[in-house]
Amino acid sequence: MAELIKGELALTLDIILGLLLGELIIRFKVPELLLKKLRPLLEKCRINPTTGLALAASAGSPKAGAAIISSALTNGTLTERLAIWSVLMLPLPAYLKRWPSTLVMAASVAGTVGGIFASSMLLNSAGRFIVALVFLRREGGTFSNEAIPQELSGRVHAQSFVKKLVKTLPAAWVCFALTYWAVPLLNSYVRSSFAGAEGKTFLPLSGWAVAAGSVGRVSSALALAGGAMASGELSPAQALFALILGNTLGTITRTIRMNAGYYFGFFQAKTAQKMLFLNIATILPFALITLLITWLAI
């Protein structure tokens, strides 16, 4: 219980500071200032300045980028759909920042298989980014030489900061508590299901152990895969499939665990629900395609 309360307090602080940061950025028209320096790049990529600023901030933390999008949505500078697709683009910059260390760790533990696995995770994240960008452009979230400065000219707040906290914090607390209790149980169930799988299947028991580890902690799964390949229990193709299988099965629980808390903290419940659903819906197909390709290689 103490850990749950500690987590709830940390989440509350993150949400309050994030929303304050987002409000200040929008109030002081930082996107307009950024527009002057990044105009050529934004125009080339056809990304509006507010989303561009959120992407830049998300390199440090996706929560900071989401706070900017939340304030822009509240102020009316972004529609709900534009806000949703913008938020779904935020994980990639942060992942790009930490991916080199992930690649080195994966390759050092599991060799070429680890490097391929790390690369597949990056490609899945990049695929979601591209899908979100396409829909962002479809919704009209593109660069406009005339409309953007007018949109960022400082509109009246649709709702006060305190009112927004009152609406979003309770949902964030409930969602965090449910995630805190339910996701570990679900992960444990999946791990135990794999651990009980018999070696008569297309994967030996050690392969199911790797898959079970990949549902939760990727580092431990990579270590298991490296050891199984070194002992000859798994071929490189089987080890790679097991890693990707576990990672794919953990997509839903991982997405909920990593995003639900601050989605419901920064946005209204109906918007946060759409974000969670589309987050899973846009990355799961890429994970399944990767899994299918790997399975064909066994």
Salt bridges, closest charged atoms under 4 A:
ASP14 OD2 - LYS63 NZ 3.30
GLU23 OE1 - HIS157 ND1 3.35
GLU80 OE1 - LYS274 NZ 2.99
GLU139 OE2 - ARG81 NH1 3.47
